[in-house]
């Protein structure tokens, strides 16, 4: 290769004829140095002498700058690897960079990271080993601090209209709240959390981190279980800018009748086993087995008389099937033979049926297919 009139500005040796640097290649004064002088001060990796990581002892979030981040690490070694990857810098002139790390657990709070880097610089494969100690410190993030301090902004009170909540409704309402909050956390909302669940005789009170979160939980509970809710704000303080801060209670009222209740709509067609209450009262006529449906007009629940619940029904013997409209069974209370309507949900060859007695009347009840 012919030599130009250019010389290395450091050692004075002649350097090969220059061309314009390609993207990523040294430019400026570094481009004029010969290889020996260029690599004399070259460092492939820029590494800190030590890294300190603050980890929340409650949720495992890592403090980065002024904020906390959920990193999803399995243990503190994973945290150390991530922090070293963030802190190390590779020389801009290096191409085809590869690196690996071997963590060494020194003690409970210290991980020594042995890192090996390689890359191509000026057509030469360069490698470098660096060791970075990572010190793990434990603290409490803002979110866990608020939870520990009992902070909340919204409350969802779940009750039922003119009756007690069933155990299934209590469990389902809490499941809906927990599932929704977990979804928001999974989407990266670190301010979404349930502070406390207080069980009362009337129903659960769920304290949540924000009014918006509480409103969305109340909406989803009524969408799934029926009913409606109203909000009741209470002024609690003012923020630093003088804005009023409200704590809002969302009072959820589930429908007057619950799934698996037996009610009489008093429309002349006999009792109904309630099978759904979201948006409308739905059920099965006990006399015929036909479906029943009644809209909640203007938010008003249809008038009906409670006769009992599905679990009140007992197994009783079929004496004889008289015809498609009548069947004779033993009264579950007196054990006398009684002729009652033969609904569609009773099999023609059934030996036993479920029956409930109310005010001297016997009603057959469909079996719970989900049980």
C-alpha positions as CSV (number, residue, x, y, z in Angstrom):
1,X,0.0,0.0,0.0
2,X,1.4,3.4,-0.9
3,X,2.0,5.9,1.9
4,X,0.6,9.5,1.9
5,X,2.3,12.6,3.1
6,X,0.2,12.3,6.3
7,X,1.9,11.3,9.6
8,X,0.6,10.2,13.0
9,X,0.4,13.3,15.1
10,X,1.6,11.5,18.2
11,X,4.5,9.3,17.1
12,X,5.3,10.8,13.7
13,X,5.2,7.5,11.8
14,X,3.7,7.6,8.3
15,X,0.1,6.4,8.1
16,X,-1.6,4.8,5.1
17,X,-3.5,6.9,2.6
18,X,-6.7,8.2,4.2
19,X,-10.2,8.0,2.9
20,X,-13.4,9.5,4.2
21,X,-14.5,7.5,7.3
22,X,-17.5,5.3,7.0
23,X,-20.4,5.6,9.5
24,X,-19.2,4.3,12.8
25,X,-15.5,4.7,12.0
26,X,-13.2,7.1,13.9
27,X,-13.3,10.6,12.7
28,X,-11.4,13.8,13.6
29,X,-8.0,13.6,15.3
30,X,-8.5,9.9,16.2
31,X,-8.8,9.0,12.6
32,X,-5.2,10.4,12.0
33,X,-3.5,8.3,14.6
34,X,-1.7,5.1,13.6
35,X,-3.1,1.9,15.0
36,X,-0.4,1.6,17.7
37,X,-1.1,5.0,19.1
38,X,-4.9,4.7,18.7
39,X,-5.0,1.5,20.7
40,X,-2.5,2.8,23.3
41,X,-5.3,4.7,25.1
42,X,-8.2,2.7,23.7
43,X,-10.8,1.3,26.1
44,X,-13.4,-1.0,24.7
45,X,-15.6,-0.7,27.7
46,X,-16.5,2.2,30.0
47,X,-17.5,0.7,33.3
48,X,-18.2,2.3,36.7
49,X,-16.1,1.3,39.7
50,X,-19.3,0.3,41.6
51,X,-23.0,0.2,41.2
52,X,-25.5,0.7,44.0
53,X,-29.1,-0.5,43.4
54,X,-32.0,0.3,45.7
55,X,-34.6,-2.4,45.7
56,X,-38.0,-2.2,47.3
57,X,-38.2,-4.9,50.0
58,X,-42.0,-5.0,49.5
59,X,-42.6,-5.5,45.8
60,X,-39.0,-5.8,44.3
61,X,-39.2,-2.6,42.3
62,X,-35.9,-0.9,41.5
63,X,-35.2,2.8,42.0
64,X,-34.0,4.4,38.8
65,X,-33.5,8.1,38.9
66,X,-36.5,9.7,40.5
67,X,-38.9,6.8,39.9
68,X,-39.4,3.2,40.8
69,X,-39.7,0.5,38.1
70,X,-41.1,-3.0,38.2
71,X,-38.4,-5.1,36.6
72,X,-40.0,-8.5,37.0
73,X,-36.7,-10.0,38.3
74,X,-36.6,-13.5,39.7
75,X,-33.9,-12.6,42.2
76,X,-31.4,-9.9,43.0
77,X,-28.9,-11.4,40.6
78,X,-31.2,-10.6,37.7
79,X,-31.5,-7.1,39.0
80,X,-27.7,-6.8,39.1
81,X,-27.4,-8.1,35.5
82,X,-29.9,-5.5,34.3
83,X,-28.2,-2.6,36.1
84,X,-24.8,-3.5,34.8
85,X,-26.2,-3.7,31.2
86,X,-27.7,-0.2,31.7
87,X,-24.4,1.2,33.2
88,X,-21.8,-0.2,30.9
89,X,-20.8,1.7,27.7
90,X,-19.1,0.2,24.7
91,X,-16.8,2.3,22.6
92,X,-18.6,3.9,19.6
93,X,-15.9,2.7,17.2
94,X,-16.5,-1.0,18.0
95,X,-18.6,-3.1,15.7
96,X,-19.9,-6.7,16.0
97,X,-19.9,-6.3,19.8
98,X,-20.6,-9.4,21.9
99,X,-20.6,-9.7,25.6
100,X,-21.3,-12.1,28.4
101,X,-21.5,-11.9,32.2
102,X,-20.8,-14.3,35.0
103,X,-22.3,-13.2,38.4
104,X,-20.6,-14.1,41.6
105,X,-22.7,-13.8,44.8
106,X,-20.3,-12.4,47.3
107,X,-22.8,-12.1,50.1
108,X,-26.5,-11.4,50.6
109,X,-26.2,-7.8,49.4
110,X,-23.3,-7.9,47.0
111,X,-23.0,-9.4,43.5
112,X,-19.7,-9.2,41.7
113,X,-20.3,-9.1,37.9
114,X,-17.5,-10.5,35.7
115,X,-18.1,-9.2,32.2
116,X,-16.2,-10.1,29.0
117,X,-16.6,-7.9,25.9
118,X,-15.4,-8.3,22.3
119,X,-15.7,-6.2,19.2
120,X,-14.0,-5.3,16.0
121,X,-12.1,-2.0,15.9
122,X,-10.1,-0.8,12.8
123,X,-10.4,-4.4,11.5
124,X,-8.9,-5.8,14.6
125,X,-10.7,-8.1,17.1
126,X,-10.4,-6.5,20.6
127,X,-11.6,-8.0,23.9
128,X,-11.7,-6.7,27.4
129,X,-12.6,-8.1,30.8
130,X,-14.2,-5.9,33.5
131,X,-15.5,-6.6,37.0
132,X,-18.2,-4.5,38.5
133,X,-19.4,-4.9,42.1
134,X,-23.1,-4.4,42.6
135,X,-24.3,-3.4,46.0
136,X,-28.0,-4.2,46.7
137,X,-29.7,-1.9,49.2
138,X,-33.3,-2.3,50.4
139,X,-35.9,0.4,50.9
140,X,-39.6,1.1,50.4
141,X,-41.0,2.4,47.2
142,X,-43.7,5.1,47.2
143,X,-46.4,2.6,46.4
144,X,-45.6,0.2,49.2
145,X,-45.2,3.1,51.5
146,X,-48.7,4.2,50.7
147,X,-50.1,0.8,51.2
148,X,-48.3,0.4,54.5
149,X,-49.6,3.8,55.6
150,X,-53.2,2.8,54.7
151,X,-53.5,5.4,52.0
152,X,-56.7,5.3,49.9
153,X,-58.7,7.7,47.8
154,X,-61.8,5.7,46.8
155,X,-64.0,3.1,48.5
156,X,-66.3,0.6,46.9
157,X,-69.1,-0.6,49.2
158,X,-70.9,-3.7,47.9
159,X,-74.4,-4.3,49.2
160,X,-77.7,-5.9,48.0
161,X,-81.1,-4.3,47.7
162,X,-83.3,-5.4,50.6
163,X,-81.5,-8.6,51.3
164,X,-78.1,-10.0,52.4
165,X,-75.4,-10.7,49.9
166,X,-74.8,-14.4,49.1
167,X,-71.4,-15.9,49.8
168,X,-71.0,-16.3,46.1
169,X,-71.7,-12.6,45.4
170,X,-69.2,-11.5,48.1
171,X,-66.5,-13.7,46.6
172,X,-67.3,-12.7,43.0
173,X,-67.3,-9.0,43.8
174,X,-63.9,-9.2,45.4
175,X,-62.6,-11.3,42.5
176,X,-63.7,-8.7,40.0
177,X,-62.0,-5.9,42.0
178,X,-58.7,-7.9,42.5
179,X,-58.6,-9.0,38.8
180,X,-59.2,-5.5,37.5
181,X,-56.5,-4.0,39.7
182,X,-54.1,-6.7,38.8
183,X,-54.7,-6.0,35.1
184,X,-53.9,-2.3,35.6
185,X,-50.7,-3.2,37.5
186,X,-49.7,-5.6,34.6
187,X,-50.1,-2.7,32.2
188,X,-47.6,-0.7,34.2
189,X,-49.8,1.4,36.5
190,X,-47.8,1.3,39.8
191,X,-50.4,3.6,41.4
192,X,-53.1,1.0,41.1
193,X,-53.6,-1.0,44.3
194,X,-56.1,-2.3,46.9
195,X,-55.2,-0.9,50.3
196,X,-57.7,-2.9,52.4
197,X,-60.7,-5.2,52.1
198,X,-63.0,-4.9,55.1
199,X,-65.7,-7.5,55.5
200,X,-68.9,-6.3,57.2
201,X,-72.2,-8.0,57.9
202,X,-73.8,-6.1,55.0
203,X,-71.0,-6.7,52.5
204,X,-67.3,-5.9,51.7
205,X,-65.8,-2.4,51.7
206,X,-62.9,-2.2,49.3
207,X,-60.4,0.7,49.7
208,X,-58.5,1.6,46.5
209,X,-55.7,3.9,45.6
210,X,-57.7,6.3,43.4
211,X,-61.2,7.5,42.7
212,X,-60.9,6.5,39.0
213,X,-59.8,3.0,40.0
214,X,-62.7,2.7,42.4
215,X,-65.2,3.9,39.9
216,X,-64.0,1.4,37.3
217,X,-64.2,-1.4,39.8
218,X,-67.8,-0.4,40.7
219,X,-68.7,-0.3,37.1
220,X,-67.4,-3.8,36.4
221,X,-69.1,-5.3,39.5
222,X,-72.5,-4.0,38.3
223,X,-71.8,-5.1,34.8
224,X,-71.1,-8.6,36.0
225,X,-73.5,-9.0,38.9
226,X,-76.2,-6.4,38.0
227,X,-77.5,-3.5,40.0
228,X,-76.3,0.0,40.1
229,X,-74.0,2.4,42.1
230,X,-74.0,5.9,43.3
231,X,-71.0,8.1,44.3
232,X,-70.7,10.2,47.5
233,X,-67.6,12.5,47.5
234,X,-66.1,13.8,50.8
235,X,-63.6,16.7,50.9
236,X,-60.6,15.6,52.8
237,X,-57.8,18.1,52.1
238,X,-56.2,20.5,49.6
239,X,-53.1,19.7,47.6
240,X,-50.0,22.0,47.4
241,X,-51.6,24.0,44.7
242,X,-54.7,24.7,46.7
243,X,-56.9,22.2,44.7
244,X,-59.6,20.4,46.7
245,X,-58.9,16.7,47.2
246,X,-62.0,14.4,47.5
247,X,-62.3,10.9,48.8
248,X,-65.2,9.2,47.0
249,X,-67.4,6.3,48.2
250,X,-69.1,4.3,45.4
251,X,-72.1,2.5,46.9
252,X,-72.9,-0.6,44.8
253,X,-76.4,-2.0,45.2
254,X,-76.9,-5.5,43.7
255,X,-80.4,-6.4,42.5
256,X,-83.1,-7.3,45.0
257,X,-83.2,-10.9,43.9
258,X,-80.2,-13.1,43.6
259,X,-79.4,-16.0,41.3
260,X,-80.9,-19.3,42.6
261,X,-83.7,-17.5,44.6
262,X,-87.2,-18.8,44.1
263,X,-89.7,-15.9,43.7
264,X,-93.2,-15.4,42.6
265,X,-93.7,-12.4,40.3
266,X,-97.4,-12.6,41.1
267,X,-98.4,-12.5,37.4
268,X,-100.5,-15.6,37.7
269,X,-98.1,-18.0,36.0
270,X,-96.4,-19.2,39.2
271,X,-93.0,-19.1,40.8
272,X,-89.7,-18.5,39.0
273,X,-86.2,-19.8,39.8
274,X,-83.9,-16.8,39.2
275,X,-81.0,-17.6,36.8
276,X,-79.8,-14.1,36.0
277,X,-80.1,-10.5,37.3
278,X,-77.8,-8.4,35.1
279,X,-79.8,-5.9,33.1
280,X,-83.0,-7.8,33.6
281,X,-84.5,-10.5,35.9
282,X,-84.3,-13.8,34.2
283,X,-85.4,-17.2,35.3
284,X,-87.2,-20.5,34.7
285,X,-90.9,-21.0,35.4
286,X,-91.2,-23.9,37.9
287,X,-94.7,-24.9,36.6
288,X,-93.7,-25.3,33.0
289,X,-89.8,-25.0,32.7
290,X,-90.3,-22.1,30.2
291,X,-87.9,-19.1,30.4
292,X,-89.0,-16.0,32.2
293,X,-87.7,-12.4,31.6
294,X,-88.6,-9.1,33.1
295,X,-86.9,-5.8,32.4
296,X,-85.9,-3.4,35.2
297,X,-88.0,-0.4,34.1
298,X,-86.3,2.9,35.1
299,X,-84.1,1.1,37.5
300,X,-87.0,-0.4,39.5
301,X,-86.9,-4.1,40.4
302,X,-90.1,-6.1,39.5
303,X,-92.3,-6.8,42.5
304,X,-92.1,-10.5,43.6
305,X,-92.5,-12.6,46.7
306,X,-89.6,-14.6,48.0
307,X,-90.4,-18.3,48.4
308,X,-86.9,-19.7,49.1
309,X,-83.7,-20.7,47.4
310,X,-82.7,-23.6,45.2
311,X,-80.7,-25.1,48.1
312,X,-83.9,-25.3,50.1
313,X,-85.2,-28.0,47.7
314,X,-85.0,-31.6,48.8
315,X,-85.0,-34.9,46.9
316,X,-88.4,-36.5,46.8
317,X,-89.8,-39.6,45.1
318,X,-91.8,-39.6,41.8
319,X,-95.0,-41.7,42.4
320,X,-96.2,-41.6,38.8
321,X,-96.3,-39.4,35.7
322,X,-99.9,-38.8,35.0
323,X,-99.4,-37.0,31.6
324,X,-97.3,-34.3,30.0
325,X,-98.9,-31.7,32.2
326,X,-99.1,-33.4,35.6
327,X,-96.8,-35.5,37.8
328,X,-97.5,-37.1,41.2
329,X,-94.7,-36.8,43.8
330,X,-94.3,-37.2,47.6
331,X,-94.8,-34.0,49.5
332,X,-91.2,-33.3,51.0
333,X,-92.9,-32.2,54.3
334,X,-95.8,-34.6,54.8
335,X,-94.7,-37.4,52.5
336,X,-98.3,-37.5,51.1
337,X,-98.8,-38.1,47.3
338,X,-99.3,-34.7,45.6
339,X,-100.2,-34.0,42.0
340,X,-98.2,-31.0,40.7
341,X,-97.4,-29.5,37.3
342,X,-95.0,-31.5,35.2
343,X,-92.3,-29.0,34.0
344,X,-90.1,-29.5,30.9
345,X,-87.0,-29.9,33.1
346,X,-88.2,-33.1,34.6
347,X,-87.1,-36.3,32.7
348,X,-89.9,-38.6,31.7
349,X,-88.1,-41.6,33.4
350,X,-87.0,-39.8,36.5
351,X,-87.4,-41.7,39.8
352,X,-86.7,-38.7,42.0
353,X,-87.0,-34.9,41.7
354,X,-86.1,-31.8,43.6
355,X,-89.1,-30.1,45.3
356,X,-89.7,-27.2,47.7
357,X,-92.8,-26.7,49.8
358,X,-94.1,-23.2,50.5
359,X,-97.4,-22.3,52.2
360,X,-98.8,-25.8,51.5
361,X,-97.8,-25.7,47.8
362,X,-95.2,-28.1,46.3
363,X,-93.0,-26.8,43.5
364,X,-90.5,-28.8,41.5
365,X,-87.1,-27.2,41.0
366,X,-84.5,-27.9,38.3
367,X,-81.2,-29.4,39.3
368,X,-78.1,-27.2,39.4
369,X,-76.3,-28.3,36.2
370,X,-73.1,-26.5,37.3
371,X,-72.9,-28.4,40.6
